[in-house]
Amino acid sequence: MPLSSMTGFARAQGAQGSWRWHWEVRSVNARGLDVRVRVPEGFESLEQPARVLANDRFARGGITASLTLDADPARGAIRVNKDALLQVLAALKDLEGLVQAEPARLDGILALRGVIDTQPPLLSEAELAARDAAVLTTLAAAFDELTTARKEEGARLEAILRHHTDRMTDLVAQSEQLAATQPEQLRARLKAAVDDLLKLRTGVGEDRLAQEVALLLVKADVREEIDRLKSHLAQARGLFASTGAQGRRLDFLAQELNREANTLCSKSSDKELTRIGLDLKAVIDQLREQVQNVE
């Protein structure tokens, strides 16, 4: 599966001691590689290593990696902020006699912001490094799963692109057959027009008319456009079988295919050839739309 899509999703979870976490990674289309890392407070040091892991695996796409703590030892470690509690009790005493109210309950006092603090676990440098390494290992697993998802989507994209390429190849072959008969048809039409002009004695010499006929034939010759279309389609098939990020090259080829199809339509003097050219442009548009998803 050489082609890879830029869209995908993956999830991976990990644990160490009483810590539990999971990563969710998403990928969408982007002109280049744009990596965004979202981590809880205290895990900011993981942002740069996470970007390095993404850069090692992806060439294009908008990558978002989000870390969520499923179990945090800090959630169960609490302490009473005695300074804050004493300030609250002093305020309540000052308000006695000024405010008619029921006496404050302990649970209500403890619910006040700042009275209860959560204490993060005290980790040594070695423990902190081990935890962060485990979290990054989980992220690497999520990125690997995302890589697989993008390749699977890339395989589906490749099937669509090959179908469009086969359709364009058929249309180019039809246009080549018509283009072979176009000069003779054009000569016949121009000869009839020349005969009419000579009958009218317009004073235009036959040599001059022959030059004009030759010029029109050159302008109507679409063989070069057809040859370039065939060459571009061959290059596209080569990219399908190549490894690495091919999205930009395929997008460039789609632009070149469209350029040649436009010229083919503008130079055509045959209704059927023009119709084929328009059908070709429609398929090229479909190809280019799908190419935007390729890494």
N, C-alpha and C positions, 0 to 999 in steps of 0.2 A: 504494500500500500504506500507508494511513494508520495502521493499527494496528501496534504494534511489540511483540514479545515481550521478556521480561526475560532469556531464556536464550540463550546463544550462545558461540562460541569463535572465536578468530582468532589468526593468527601472522604476524609480519613480521620480516624480517632486514635488517641494514644493515652497512655497513663504512666505515672511513675509515683510510687508511694501513694499518698492520699490525693495527689493531683490527678485530675481527669480533664481531657480537652478534646476538641475536634476542630479540624480545618475544613472550610468550604472554599473551593476555588472555582471561579467562573471565568470564561473567556468569550469575548465578543470581537466583532470585526474592528480593525483599526488600521491606520495607514502604516504605522510602525509598531514597535513593542512598547506598550505602556503598562507598567506594573504598579499596582496599588496594594498596600499591605495594611490591614486593620487589626490591631492587637489591643488587648485590655491594658489598663494601667500597670506598669511594672514590667511589661514585656517589650518596651520600645527598642531594646537592643537587638531584637530579632528582625527588625524591619530591613536592614541592609543585607544580612545573610539571606533573607527570604528573597530579595530581589536578585541576588547572585544565583540562587537555585533556579529562578525563573529564566534568567538570561542564559543559563547553561542548556535549557531545554527548548526554548521558543525563540522564533525569529520575528514574528509579527503577532499582533492581537492585543486587545485590552484585557489584561489579566488582573483579577481582583482576588486576593487571598484574605480570608477573614478567620481569625482565631477566636474561639469561644471556650471559656472554662466551664466544664460540666460539674466539677467538684474542686473547691478551693479551700485549703486548710484554714485560710484566713476567715472564712465564714463562721467557723465554730469557735474562734478565739476572740473573746470579747473581754473588755474591762470597763469598769466604771470610771469616768473622768471625775475625780473627786472635786477638783477645782470648780468645774462647771456645776456639779451637784450642789456644792455649798453656795454658789452664787444664786442658784434657783431657790434654795431654801431661804436665803436671806431676803430675796425679793418677795417671797410669799409672806414672810414675817412682817415686812414693811407694809404689805397690803392689808394686813389684818385690821379690821375695824373700818377700813375705807371701802371695801367691796363686800357686798352681801353675796356669799357663795359658799357652796359646800367645801369642806376641807379637801385639799388635794390628796389624791390617792397615789400610792407608790408606783403603780403601773403607769399612771399618767405622767408622773415626773420622769420616769425612766424612758418614756417614749419621746421626750423632748430632744430635739436635735443637739448633738454635742455631749449629752450626758453619758451615752453609751458609745464607746469606740470599738472598732474591730482592730485586732492586732495582727498584722501580717506575720507569717512564720519567719523565724530567724534562720536564714540559710547561710551556710558557709560559702565561700567562693567556689569550692569544689562542688558542693551540692547545687548551687545555682547554675554552674556551668553544665553539670550533668542534666539538670532539668531542661535547660535551654537546648542542649544537644538533642534530647529526646523529642522535644517539640518540633525542632527542625527536621528530624528524621521523619516524623509524621507528615510534615509539609512536603518533603521530598516524595513520599509515597502518594500523597494527593496529586502532586504535579505529574508523577508517572501515570497515574490513572487518567488524569486530564489529557496527557499526551495520547494515550490509547483511544480515548473518546474522540479526540480531534482526528486521529488517523481513520477511525471507523467512519466518521462523517465524511472525511476526505475520500474514502473509497466510494461512498454514495455519490459524492460530487463528481468524481472521475467518470463514473458511469454516465451521468447526465452530460458532462462535457464531451465525452466520446460520441454520444448520440448526436449532439449538435454538430460535432466535427464531421461525422459521417453524412449527415444531412447536407452540410455545406459542400462536401466533396461531390455529392451527387448533383447539386445545383451548379457547381463549377463545371462539371463534365457536360451538363446540358447546355450551359452557356458556350462552352468550347465548340460543341457541335453546331450551334446556331451561328457563332462567330465565323466559322469556316465558310458558311454560305452567304454571310452578310455582304462581303465585297461584291460578289456577282449580282446580288439583288440591288445593291446601291448603284452599280454600273448601269443596270437595266433601267432603273428609274431616272438616273441622270441623262442617259442617252435619249430617253423619250423626251425629257425636258429640253435637251439640246436641239433635238429635231424640231420641236415646236418653235424654239427661238429662231432657228435658221429659216423656217418657213415664214416667220414674220419679218425676215430681213432686218434684224435689229442692228446690223453692222458689226456684230461681235465676231471676230475671226475664230476659225476652228482651233487654231493653236492656243488662243487665249482660253477657249472653253475647255480644251484638254488639260491645261494647267489647273484650272479650277476644279475639274473632276479629280485630278490626281491629289490636289490638296484636301479635298473632302474625304477621299479614301483614306489618306493618312490620318486625318483627324478622327475618323470613325473606326480605326483599327484598335481592337481591344485585346489583341493577343498578349501584349505585355502585361496588362492588368490580370488576365487569366493566369499567366505564368507566375506572377507574384502571389496571387491568391493560392495557387497550388503549393508554392514554396512556404508560405505562412502556415498553411494547414499541416504540412509535413513537420515544420518546426514545433507546432503545438503538440503533435503526437509524440515527438521526441521529449518534450517537457513532461508529458504524462508519465513517461517511463524513467524520469530523472529523479534523483533524491534531492532533499533540501527544499527550501522555500522557493516555490516557482510562481507564486501569485502575481508578483509585479511583472514578470516576463510575460505571463499569459495575458495580463491586462494590456500590456504594450502590443502584443500580437493582435488582440481584439481590436485595438484602435487602428492598427495597420490594415487589418481585414476590412474594417468599415470604410477606410479611406479608398481602398481599391474598389470596393463595391459601389461607392458613390461615383467614382470615375467611370466605372462600367455603365452605370445608368445614364450618366450625362453624355457619354459618347455613343450610346446605342441608338441606332436608327430603325430598330425592329421592335414592334410592340411585345412580342414574346420574349425577346432578350431583356427588355426593360422589366417585364413582369418577373423574370427569373432574378434579375438584379435586386428588385424590391423584396422578393422572398428571401434572398440571401442576406439582405440588411436586417430583416426581421429575426432570422436565426442568429446572426452575429450579436444583436441586442440581447437575445436570450442567453447566449454564451457569456457575454460580458457581465450580465447580471449575476450569473453563478460564479464567475471568476472572482468577484469581489469577496467571496467567502473563503478563498484559497489562501493559505499562509504564504 
